[in-house]
Amino acid sequence: MLPGLMMDYPLTLTHLLERGKTFFSRREIVSRSPEGALTRYTYADYYARACQLASALRRLGVGPGERVATLGWNGRRHLEAYYAVPCLGAVLHTLNPRLHPSELSYIANHAGDKVLLVDRSLLPLAASFRKEVRSLEKVIVMPDDGPYSGDDLEYETLISREPPHFEWPALDERSAALMCYTSGTTGLPKGVLYSHRSTVLHSMMLSMVDTKAIGEKDTILAVVPMFHANGWGWLHAAIGVGAKVVLPGPDLSSTSLLDLLSGERVTFTGGVPTVWLGVLASLDEHPGRWDLSALRSIVVGGAAAPPAMIDGFARRHGVHICHSWGMTETNPVATIGRLKEGLDDERALERRSKQGYPVPFLEQRHADDEGKVLPWDGRSMGELQVRGAWVVASYFESPEGADKFTKDGWFRTGDVVTIDPEGYIHITDRAKDVIKSGGEWISTQALESELMSHPSVLEAAVFAARHAKWGERPLAAVVLKPGQAATKAELEHHLAGKFAKWWMPDDYVFIDQIPRTSTGKFKKLELRERFGRHLIGPERS
């Protein structure tokens, strides 16, 4: 081998932080409190406060590799910790405030969190589990909703004692920078440790023109919670390129988001489909109320985006929806649903409704139950497997997670997909949610997307119900739009001819709300527990 004669420059978050301060010091960061008040400050201000926080944490004894947890909404102090903690050499561990206290206790104990930064508005939640965390030494309260005068350390008082500069340590790019835990829907939550290198590469990928194209001219509304899969990586990319950042706080209602999108002239945002279904409904209800002319793209991930929503935003409001896929284990962005050159044809909406093809430095394949790699024919369904520069190699101190990796080094995602000849993946289900009726797989997400295109349907979840003959059959839980009506016969007619007859739901149950996980995904296990015997009850015997 003839080695290249280039410098070995470390890929660390410190570079992105310093770059933001050096070249974009006047760029603005806007943060909204729980009461709706907006705070504005510059990158230069942000950098100084990040230095103060790092100095304060070091004074408290936080050392290399030690975990500093956050329990907070998307606000400016949380963003300060996003860089201060990993650039100090410690590990930022974002806790999900939507989890049950017992789950938070387990996760914080498993991670070995030493310090907890918590929003004042979330102090009651912190109080419900903090005493159970054996490793926890200090709690720092971030006054997001007003002054704090309790017994714990107060953020502003703490950092005010420190200088607005800091001697950042030299870091190994492969050292841990951030930590997120999986949702635990198929077992105990598992820790994913992102390295500086993986996060920097991920940030660079997000700035590529054919992925998310995040750049200095952008104004980014960070709707994705910072505790959810690293906030999809946008805030690390934004600071590195000098984009304006808008942090919405805890209020993610449709009206609240639309006010920020319009008032701050947002160019780029995204989130799970349920958020944008609500936004689309508000836009339809109040045409002309909000000016979204600056908005170039909404990225949708976390669940399948209904084609009717994608088409509705484009046709009625001129807003482009870009489908994407990823998970906590992929840092998280793995695919991009943009149309390749020459594919803007009669199948364009179909392709845009898929989850896209891999971003650079990530590979994909899918395999059947026996591990046989399947062809990219758009029909063969199998489990999606990925590998790449920001894909997890193992879980943090969780040997029980070893079965998520193949012998030849691919990560098993648990998503059941087809892949077409162009490389576009179409997620048909999670492996744990797939319906196997008489030995044949049925895609619940395809049925859900079509049901949600019905003008009276707000949301729909299709899940497996027990069946005396076929083992499992699809059952649809439907939430209707306010003031709208639909019958089982009307929904059957809406689906007729679009799916094989044996795919069609055996019945429909109309409910007020579909249960969700902490990240907004449908809790189909809860639906199965509630309605699992619906098709074999006395009335159907």
PAGUVO-722056 format. One line per 5 residues: number of its first residue (from 1); their letters; for each residue x, y, z of C-alpha. Coordinates in pm, 1 decimal. Layout:
BEGIN
NUM> A> X Y Z ~ ... $
! end
This chain:
BEGIN
1> MLPGL> 0.0 0.0 0.0 ~ 119.1 348.7 -84.8 ~ -12.3 581.6 191.1 ~ -154.6 919.2 97.0 ~ 40.5 1223.7 210.4 $
6> MMDYP> -242.7 1423.5 364.6 ~ -294.5 1565.1 713.1 ~ -485.3 1354.4 963.5 ~ -729.3 1626.9 1065.9 ~ -971.2 1523.5 1345.3 $
11> LTLTH> -1341.9 1533.5 1257.9 ~ -1485.0 1671.5 1584.2 ~ -1781.9 1888.4 1673.9 ~ -1539.2 2147.7 1806.6 ~ -1458.4 2241.1 1447.7 $
16> LLERG> -1826.2 2303.5 1365.0 ~ -1870.8 2513.7 1679.5 ~ -1560.1 2723.0 1610.0 ~ -1653.1 2762.7 1244.5 ~ -1998.5 2892.5 1334.3 $
21> KTFFS> -1854.1 3152.3 1570.8 ~ -1568.6 3258.5 1342.2 ~ -1754.4 3303.1 1014.0 ~ -2119.1 3357.8 1111.5 ~ -2099.5 3547.5 1440.5 $
26> RREIV> -2392.7 3777.2 1353.2 ~ -2629.3 3494.3 1254.9 ~ -2940.8 3471.8 1468.8 ~ -3078.8 3203.3 1699.1 ~ -3444.3 3245.0 1801.3 $
31> SRSPE> -3584.6 3054.9 2098.1 ~ -3944.2 3047.5 2220.1 ~ -4038.4 2996.2 2585.6 ~ -4333.9 2784.3 2700.1 ~ -4532.1 3109.7 2735.4 $
36> GALTR> -4457.8 3205.3 2375.1 ~ -4197.9 3481.6 2432.9 ~ -3916.2 3494.7 2176.5 ~ -3550.8 3538.5 2273.0 ~ -3305.3 3638.1 2000.5 $
41> YTYAD> -2928.5 3623.9 2017.2 ~ -2634.5 3574.7 1784.6 ~ -2390.3 3294.4 1716.1 ~ -2126.3 3500.8 1898.4 ~ -2350.3 3512.6 2207.2 $
46> YYARA> -2422.4 3142.6 2172.1 ~ -2054.0 3053.6 2154.0 ~ -1971.0 3258.3 2464.5 ~ -2247.1 3088.8 2664.2 ~ -2140.2 2742.6 2543.1 $
51> CQLAS> -1790.2 2823.6 2670.1 ~ -1932.3 2929.6 3005.3 ~ -2134.2 2609.8 3034.1 ~ -1832.5 2393.6 2949.4 ~ -1623.5 2574.8 3210.7 $
56> ALRRL> -1896.2 2531.4 3473.0 ~ -1930.2 2158.6 3399.8 ~ -1556.2 2109.5 3427.1 ~ -1561.1 2292.6 3760.5 ~ -1830.9 2049.4 3874.8 $
61> GVGPG> -1593.9 1763.6 3797.4 ~ -1734.5 1639.1 3465.0 ~ -1454.2 1450.7 3294.6 ~ -1389.5 1281.7 2958.6 ~ -1651.2 1027.0 2861.7 $
66> ERVAT> -1883.7 1103.4 3152.8 ~ -2250.8 1141.3 3072.0 ~ -2436.9 1471.2 3108.3 ~ -2809.9 1419.1 3063.3 ~ -3062.3 1672.8 2940.6 $
71> LGWNG> -3435.2 1673.4 3004.9 ~ -3558.5 1962.8 2798.0 ~ -3760.5 2095.3 2507.1 ~ -3611.8 2261.7 2200.4 ~ -3473.6 2579.3 2355.7 $
76> RRHLE> -3153.6 2785.3 2352.1 ~ -3001.5 2645.5 2672.1 ~ -3054.9 2292.3 2546.2 ~ -2880.1 2394.3 2223.4 ~ -2588.2 2535.3 2424.0 $
81> AYYAV> -2545.6 2194.6 2587.5 ~ -2559.5 2027.1 2244.2 ~ -2210.5 2156.8 2172.8 ~ -2063.6 2246.6 2512.1 ~ -2088.6 1894.7 2654.5 $
86> PCLGA> -1933.3 1690.9 2368.8 ~ -1670.1 1956.3 2290.8 ~ -1568.1 1941.2 2657.6 ~ -1498.3 1571.6 2600.6 ~ -1804.2 1446.2 2789.2 $
91> VLHTL> -2110.3 1273.4 2637.9 ~ -2445.4 1449.8 2593.5 ~ -2732.6 1213.7 2676.7 ~ -3077.2 1344.1 2574.6 ~ -3364.1 1205.0 2783.5 $
96> NPRLH> -3715.5 1190.2 2640.7 ~ -3961.6 1378.5 2867.5 ~ -4253.6 1189.6 2715.7 ~ -4140.9 862.2 2871.5 ~ -4274.1 715.1 3194.0 $
101> PSELS> -4062.3 788.1 3507.0 ~ -3975.2 419.6 3540.2 ~ -3835.4 419.8 3186.3 ~ -3639.8 739.1 3250.5 ~ -3499.8 590.5 3569.3 $
106> YIANH> -3387.7 276.1 3388.5 ~ -3227.9 469.8 3100.8 ~ -3046.6 722.4 3322.3 ~ -2913.7 442.5 3544.5 ~ -2803.5 233.9 3248.9 $
111> AGDKV> -2626.2 533.9 3092.8 ~ -2459.9 626.3 3423.7 ~ -2564.4 991.9 3402.9 ~ -2356.9 1212.5 3634.8 ~ -2521.9 1552.0 3580.8 $
116> LLVDR> -2875.7 1637.2 3473.6 ~ -2972.3 1959.5 3294.9 ~ -3349.2 2000.6 3324.3 ~ -3597.1 2263.0 3207.7 ~ -3775.8 2426.0 3499.6 $
121> SLLPL> -4109.0 2332.4 3339.4 ~ -4003.2 1964.4 3362.1 ~ -3890.3 1967.6 3726.0 ~ -4196.1 1765.8 3845.2 ~ -4102.5 1491.8 3598.3 $
126> AASFR> -3738.2 1498.9 3707.6 ~ -3847.1 1475.3 4070.1 ~ -4037.8 1155.3 3992.5 ~ -3726.2 955.6 3899.9 ~ -3404.8 1141.0 3996.6 $
131> KEVRS> -3367.4 976.7 4337.4 ~ -3357.0 638.1 4165.3 ~ -3053.2 731.6 3954.8 ~ -2757.8 608.8 4156.1 ~ -2489.8 783.8 3950.0 $
136> LEKVI> -2653.6 1129.5 3953.9 ~ -2449.7 1389.1 4145.7 ~ -2577.6 1730.9 4032.2 ~ -2897.3 1875.7 3886.1 ~ -2886.6 2205.7 3696.8 $
141> VMPDD> -3219.2 2381.1 3636.5 ~ -3263.3 2568.6 3307.4 ~ -3522.0 2846.8 3372.1 ~ -3726.4 2803.5 3057.2 ~ -4054.7 2922.0 3207.9 $
146> GPYSG> -3941.2 3165.6 3476.5 ~ -3691.0 3218.6 3761.3 ~ -3583.6 2928.8 3980.2 ~ -3496.0 2956.7 4348.0 ~ -3484.5 2597.1 4470.6 $
151> DDLEY> -3206.3 2383.8 4614.2 ~ -3054.6 2267.7 4283.6 ~ -2803.6 2462.3 4079.2 ~ -2952.4 2734.5 3859.4 ~ -2820.4 2749.0 3503.9 $
156> ETLIS> -2784.6 3124.8 3459.2 ~ -2627.2 3176.6 3800.7 ~ -2389.0 2888.8 3738.2 ~ -2257.5 3003.8 3400.7 ~ -2247.5 3373.2 3495.5 $
161> REPPH> -1944.7 3297.1 3714.1 ~ -1745.1 3165.8 3418.2 ~ -1547.7 3348.5 3145.2 ~ -1692.2 3368.8 2790.1 ~ -1402.2 3169.6 2647.9 $
166> FEWPA> -1276.9 2815.7 2693.7 ~ -970.2 2614.1 2597.0 ~ -1134.7 2324.4 2418.5 ~ -940.9 1999.5 2461.3 ~ -800.2 1802.5 2168.6 $
171> LDERS> -1037.3 1510.6 2110.1 ~ -1017.3 1179.1 1931.1 ~ -1272.2 1186.9 1649.4 ~ -1380.1 833.5 1738.3 ~ -1461.0 923.0 2098.0 $
176> AALMC> -1826.7 931.6 2203.9 ~ -2003.6 1264.5 2165.7 ~ -2375.4 1199.6 2210.5 ~ -2601.8 928.0 2338.2 ~ -2963.6 842.9 2252.3 $
181> YTSGT> -3172.0 546.4 2361.3 ~ -3407.6 347.7 2142.1 ~ -3777.2 354.1 2222.4 ~ -3773.9 6.4 2374.9 ~ -4084.6 -112.0 2187.6 $
186> TGLPK> -3927.6 -457.0 2138.3 ~ -3747.8 -499.4 2470.7 ~ -3549.3 -277.8 2702.4 ~ -3428.7 56.8 2560.9 ~ -3079.0 35.6 2417.9 $
191> GVLYS> -2813.7 307.1 2412.3 ~ -2663.3 430.2 2086.3 ~ -2333.7 618.0 2118.8 ~ -2262.8 861.1 1836.8 ~ -1898.3 949.5 1782.7 $
196> HRSTV> -1765.3 1292.6 1689.0 ~ -1661.2 1149.0 1354.1 ~ -2000.8 999.0 1271.0 ~ -2183.6 1319.3 1371.5 ~ -1952.9 1545.8 1169.1 $
201> LHSMM> -1984.7 1322.6 861.0 ~ -2361.3 1313.2 907.7 ~ -2366.9 1694.5 929.4 ~ -2163.6 1724.9 610.2 ~ -2403.1 1486.6 434.0 $
206> LSMVD> -2703.2 1698.7 537.3 ~ -2539.2 1997.5 368.3 ~ -2503.6 1824.2 31.6 ~ -2720.5 1971.6 -241.8 ~ -2887.8 1638.5 -327.4 $
211> TKAIG> -2973.7 1547.8 32.3 ~ -3111.1 1824.7 258.9 ~ -2894.9 2107.9 120.3 ~ -2875.4 2279.6 460.5 ~ -2678.2 2599.6 408.5 $
216> EKDTI> -2600.5 2945.3 541.9 ~ -2899.8 3101.5 364.6 ~ -3143.8 2873.4 544.6 ~ -3370.3 2946.5 838.3 ~ -3432.7 2613.9 1009.6 $
221> LAVVP> -3730.7 2549.0 1235.6 ~ -3625.0 2261.8 1463.3 ~ -3959.2 2084.5 1506.9 ~ -3805.0 1740.9 1567.5 ~ -3745.2 1715.9 1943.6 $
226> MFHAN> -3377.3 1740.4 2032.9 ~ -3418.8 1424.3 2243.3 ~ -3550.9 1226.1 1944.6 ~ -3273.9 1057.5 1743.6 ~ -3035.4 1350.9 1785.9 $
231> GWGWL> -3296.2 1593.9 1650.8 ~ -3235.9 1429.0 1311.6 ~ -2892.8 1596.2 1312.8 ~ -3010.6 1932.1 1181.1 ~ -2880.6 2149.4 1462.8 $
236> HAAIG> -2525.3 2020.5 1433.0 ~ -2533.2 2083.7 1059.0 ~ -2693.2 2427.6 1108.5 ~ -2425.4 2558.1 1345.1 ~ -2149.7 2436.2 1115.1 $
241> VGAKV> -2286.7 2617.0 807.7 ~ -2420.9 2928.3 980.2 ~ -2794.7 2882.7 923.5 ~ -3047.4 3079.7 1125.8 ~ -3201.8 2853.5 1390.2 $
246> VLPGP> -3556.0 2876.0 1529.4 ~ -3633.7 2670.0 1842.2 ~ -4009.4 2629.1 1905.4 ~ -4012.3 2517.7 2269.6 ~ -4275.8 2266.2 2381.1 $
251> DLSST> -4571.8 2403.1 2181.5 ~ -4588.9 2210.0 1854.7 ~ -4952.8 2283.8 1777.7 ~ -5039.2 2359.2 1416.6 ~ -5115.4 2726.9 1476.3 $
256> SLLDL> -4799.6 2776.2 1680.2 ~ -4578.9 2617.7 1413.9 ~ -4745.7 2808.8 1131.7 ~ -4693.1 3137.7 1317.0 ~ -4318.9 3061.8 1337.5 $
261> LSGER> -4295.8 2934.9 980.0 ~ -4453.3 3254.6 852.4 ~ -4314.0 3508.5 1099.8 ~ -3951.7 3391.3 1086.4 ~ -3954.1 3321.7 710.7 $
266> VTFTG> -3850.4 2960.1 766.8 ~ -3698.3 2783.1 464.2 ~ -3649.0 2429.3 599.0 ~ -3822.8 2216.0 859.4 ~ -3961.0 1867.5 914.5 $
271> GVPTV> -4102.7 1611.3 1153.3 ~ -4332.4 1311.8 1181.0 ~ -4642.2 1293.9 955.7 ~ -4889.3 1351.2 1239.3 ~ -4748.6 1702.0 1291.8 $
276> WLGVL> -4786.0 1794.5 925.1 ~ -5130.6 1640.1 886.2 ~ -5244.8 1888.5 1150.3 ~ -5062.5 2175.6 979.1 ~ -5221.0 2087.0 643.6 $
281> ASLDE> -5565.7 2082.1 802.6 ~ -5506.5 2430.5 950.8 ~ -5384.9 2566.1 616.3 ~ -5694.1 2426.5 443.8 ~ -5921.2 2571.6 711.2 $
286> HPGRW> -5761.4 2920.8 703.1 ~ -5644.0 2985.5 345.7 ~ -5422.6 3291.2 312.2 ~ -5365.3 3336.4 686.1 ~ -4997.2 3233.9 677.8 $
291> DLSAL> -4729.5 3322.5 421.0 ~ -4515.6 3015.9 353.7 ~ -4351.9 3148.1 37.7 ~ -4002.3 3119.1 192.7 ~ -4045.5 2750.9 278.4 $
296> RSIVV> -3847.9 2536.0 33.8 ~ -3894.6 2196.0 195.0 ~ -4060.4 1999.6 474.1 ~ -3885.4 1671.4 552.0 ~ -4115.4 1395.4 675.7 $
301> GGAAA> -3989.6 1084.6 852.1 ~ -4055.0 860.0 1148.3 ~ -4356.8 703.1 973.4 ~ -4495.6 680.7 623.0 ~ -4626.2 1007.6 480.8 $
306> PPAMI> -4966.1 956.7 314.1 ~ -4952.2 1041.2 -59.1 ~ -5263.9 1253.8 -12.7 ~ -5072.7 1473.0 234.8 ~ -4774.6 1509.9 2.0 $
311> DGFAR> -5004.7 1598.4 -287.1 ~ -5219.3 1828.6 -73.0 ~ -4925.9 2041.8 40.7 ~ -4794.3 2068.9 -315.2 ~ -5118.3 2135.3 -502.2 $
316> RHGVH> -5302.6 2356.0 -255.5 ~ -5017.6 2539.9 -82.1 ~ -4709.7 2510.5 -302.9 ~ -4508.5 2338.3 -28.2 ~ -4264.1 2059.1 -115.5 $
321> ICHSW> -4265.0 1747.2 103.8 ~ -3949.6 1534.2 102.8 ~ -3979.5 1182.8 242.0 ~ -3685.1 1045.6 437.6 ~ -3606.1 745.6 655.2 $
326> GMTET> -3376.4 681.7 944.7 ~ -3368.6 566.8 1304.6 ~ -3178.4 624.3 1625.6 ~ -2924.5 365.4 1512.9 ~ -2842.9 560.1 1192.5 $
331> NPVAT> -2760.1 897.2 1355.4 ~ -3042.4 914.8 1209.5 ~ -3081.2 1012.7 838.8 ~ -3025.7 717.4 605.8 ~ -3231.3 781.0 291.3 $
336> IGRLK> -3360.3 1075.3 91.4 ~ -3683.7 1068.8 -108.2 ~ -3587.1 1312.9 -382.3 ~ -3671.3 1236.4 -742.2 ~ -3374.0 1147.3 -956.2 $
341> EGLDD> -3327.5 1320.8 -1289.1 ~ -3567.0 1177.3 -1549.0 ~ -3811.6 1026.2 -1296.1 ~ -4051.6 1321.5 -1280.0 ~ -4322.2 1130.7 -1467.0 $
346> ERALE> -4667.7 986.0 -1399.6 ~ -4517.6 778.9 -1115.1 ~ -4355.6 1079.3 -944.8 ~ -4602.6 1093.6 -653.2 ~ -4566.9 718.4 -601.6 $
351> RRSKQ> -4188.5 748.7 -579.7 ~ -4203.0 1055.6 -354.0 ~ -4428.8 858.7 -121.6 ~ -4158.2 597.2 -76.4 ~ -3876.0 642.4 174.3 $
356> GYPVP> -3614.9 713.1 -92.8 ~ -3269.8 574.6 -162.3 ~ -2952.6 583.2 52.8 ~ -2761.4 902.1 115.2 ~ -2385.7 892.5 43.6 $
361> FLEQR> -2172.9 667.1 267.6 ~ -2465.7 439.4 350.6 ~ -2553.4 105.4 187.9 ~ -2876.1 -95.0 187.3 ~ -3005.5 -443.5 114.8 $
366> HADDE> -3305.2 -651.8 225.7 ~ -3326.4 -1018.6 316.7 ~ -3590.6 -1283.7 383.3 ~ -3648.0 -1478.6 705.5 ~ -3366.3 -1720.0 617.5 $
371> GKVLP> -3118.4 -1436.6 554.7 ~ -3124.2 -1466.0 173.9 ~ -3055.8 -1127.3 10.9 ~ -3350.3 -1032.9 -212.6 ~ -3359.6 -869.8 -556.7 $
376> WDGRS> -3444.1 -502.8 -611.2 ~ -3759.8 -577.9 -809.3 ~ -4010.7 -361.8 -620.4 ~ -4206.0 -672.2 -515.6 ~ -3992.1 -891.3 -289.0 $
381> MGELQ> -4052.8 -804.2 76.4 ~ -3781.6 -852.8 335.9 ~ -3610.1 -691.8 632.8 ~ -3406.1 -381.8 549.9 ~ -3037.8 -401.0 647.1 $
386> VRGAW> -2793.2 -110.2 636.3 ~ -2428.6 -27.9 697.6 ~ -2234.3 293.7 670.6 ~ -2030.3 573.2 824.8 ~ -2292.5 662.8 1087.5 $
391> VVASY> -2464.1 330.4 1151.3 ~ -2441.1 173.3 1496.6 ~ -2187.1 -109.0 1530.0 ~ -2307.9 -228.9 1872.2 ~ -2525.8 -105.6 2157.0 $
396> FESPE> -2392.4 49.2 2477.2 ~ -2344.7 -229.1 2733.4 ~ -2635.2 -428.3 2588.1 ~ -2512.8 -773.4 2479.4 ~ -2876.0 -877.8 2426.6 $
401> GADKF> -2878.1 -649.6 2121.0 ~ -2622.9 -861.6 1933.8 ~ -2896.6 -1031.1 1728.7 ~ -2959.2 -698.7 1551.8 ~ -2637.5 -744.4 1353.7 $
406> TKDGW> -2565.1 -995.4 1077.9 ~ -2250.4 -1207.2 1072.6 ~ -2112.5 -1001.5 783.5 ~ -2158.9 -669.4 963.5 ~ -2496.6 -527.8 855.5 $
411> FRTGD> -2748.6 -373.4 1095.9 ~ -3094.1 -532.5 1091.4 ~ -3341.7 -245.9 1106.8 ~ -3662.0 -439.2 1177.2 ~ -3835.7 -262.0 887.7 $
416> VVTID> -3999.3 -477.7 621.7 ~ -3945.1 -321.5 278.6 ~ -3943.7 -363.0 -95.1 ~ -3667.4 -201.9 -304.1 ~ -3735.1 -105.6 -664.4 $
421> PEGYI> -3477.0 -119.9 -948.6 ~ -3391.4 249.6 -893.1 ~ -3300.6 176.2 -530.6 ~ -3606.1 341.9 -372.4 ~ -3714.5 162.3 -58.1 $
426> HITDR> -4079.7 131.5 37.0 ~ -4139.6 43.1 400.4 ~ -4437.2 -186.6 417.9 ~ -4423.6 -249.5 792.7 ~ -4219.7 -295.6 1102.7 $
431> AKDVI> -4132.1 -662.7 1143.3 ~ -4322.1 -665.1 1472.2 ~ -4633.1 -511.3 1308.9 ~ -4650.8 -709.1 985.2 ~ -4968.1 -912.2 933.3 $
436> KSGGE> -4914.3 -1270.0 825.8 ~ -5247.7 -1402.4 703.1 ~ -5249.8 -1763.8 592.4 ~ -4872.8 -1748.2 553.7 ~ -4878.3 -1434.2 333.4 $
441> WISTQ> -4757.0 -1087.3 438.0 ~ -4990.0 -788.0 424.3 ~ -4855.5 -430.3 427.8 ~ -5042.8 -228.2 687.7 ~ -4878.4 101.6 590.1 $
446> ALESE> -5005.5 80.1 232.4 ~ -5360.0 31.0 360.6 ~ -5319.4 314.9 611.7 ~ -5194.8 559.2 349.8 ~ -5488.8 485.5 122.7 $
451> LMSHP> -5741.7 511.0 405.1 ~ -5598.9 849.7 505.0 ~ -5656.6 974.8 151.0 ~ -6033.2 947.5 212.8 ~ -6166.5 1302.8 262.1 $
456> SVLEA> -6337.7 1214.9 591.3 ~ -6046.9 1025.9 752.4 ~ -5799.9 1206.2 977.8 ~ -5590.8 904.4 1079.0 ~ -5596.7 528.9 1031.7 $
461> AVFAA> -5397.5 243.0 1180.1 ~ -5417.9 -111.9 1043.2 ~ -5309.3 -395.4 1269.9 ~ -5332.4 -770.5 1314.8 ~ -5641.1 -917.8 1479.6 $
466> RHAKW> -5676.2 -1285.1 1562.1 ~ -5872.8 -1496.8 1315.7 ~ -6000.0 -1852.7 1361.6 ~ -5912.6 -1966.0 1008.2 ~ -5627.1 -1746.4 885.8 $
471> GERPL> -5445.5 -1685.6 1214.5 ~ -5435.7 -1309.1 1158.1 ~ -5641.9 -1067.9 953.5 ~ -5615.5 -688.6 910.8 ~ -5838.9 -467.8 1123.2 $
476> AAVVL> -5848.2 -90.2 1071.4 ~ -5884.1 167.0 1350.1 ~ -6011.8 492.9 1202.5 ~ -6029.2 847.4 1339.9 ~ -6263.7 1074.4 1144.8 $
481> KPGQA> -6211.2 1445.2 1090.9 ~ -6424.6 1671.8 1313.5 ~ -6771.1 1707.9 1167.6 ~ -6713.1 1435.6 905.7 ~ -6873.6 1094.5 868.6 $
486> ATKAE> -6789.6 770.4 689.8 ~ -6928.9 418.6 702.7 ~ -6757.3 82.8 674.6 ~ -6911.0 38.6 329.3 ~ -6775.3 375.3 213.3 $
491> LEHHL> -6423.8 290.3 331.0 ~ -6441.4 -51.6 166.3 ~ -6546.7 114.6 -158.1 ~ -6258.6 360.7 -126.4 ~ -6007.4 73.3 -104.5 $
496> AGKFA> -6175.0 -153.0 -358.2 ~ -5968.4 -230.4 -665.1 ~ -5649.5 -83.8 -519.1 ~ -5544.5 -393.9 -325.8 ~ -5580.4 -768.8 -354.3 $
501> KWWMP> -5905.6 -883.5 -195.8 ~ -5721.9 -1083.1 69.5 ~ -5541.5 -763.4 177.7 ~ -5865.1 -578.3 254.1 ~ -5944.1 -516.0 625.2 $
506> DDYVF> -6201.0 -755.1 765.1 ~ -6359.6 -476.6 966.9 ~ -6326.0 -113.3 1077.2 ~ -6346.8 28.0 1428.8 ~ -6407.7 399.8 1472.8 $
511> IDQIP> -6225.1 555.0 1768.6 ~ -6156.5 904.7 1899.0 ~ -5777.1 883.5 1904.8 ~ -5505.8 639.7 1799.9 ~ -5258.4 571.7 2082.2 $
516> RTSTG> -4904.1 688.3 2011.4 ~ -4552.6 627.6 2134.2 ~ -4342.7 908.4 2281.9 ~ -4212.8 985.7 1932.8 ~ -4554.3 1008.4 1769.1 $
521> KFKKL> -4572.4 661.6 1611.8 ~ -4888.0 449.0 1632.2 ~ -4890.4 203.9 1925.3 ~ -5024.4 -96.8 1740.7 ~ -4948.8 -329.0 2031.6 $
526> ELRER> -5202.8 -133.8 2238.7 ~ -5455.5 -157.4 1955.5 ~ -5399.6 -533.0 1932.7 ~ -5447.7 -568.4 2306.3 ~ -5771.7 -369.7 2288.7 $
531> FGRHL> -5923.5 -509.3 1968.6 ~ -5725.1 -828.7 1907.4 ~ -6028.8 -1054.3 1960.5 ~ -6264.2 -832.3 1762.3 ~ -6284.4 -1075.4 1470.5 $
536> IGPER> -6337.9 -1387.8 1682.5 ~ -6579.2 -1242.3 1938.8 ~ -6919.2 -1403.1 2005.7 ~ -7083.1 -1200.1 1732.1 ~ -6840.1 -1351.4 1476.6 $
541> S> -6823.0 -1710.4 1594.1 $
! end
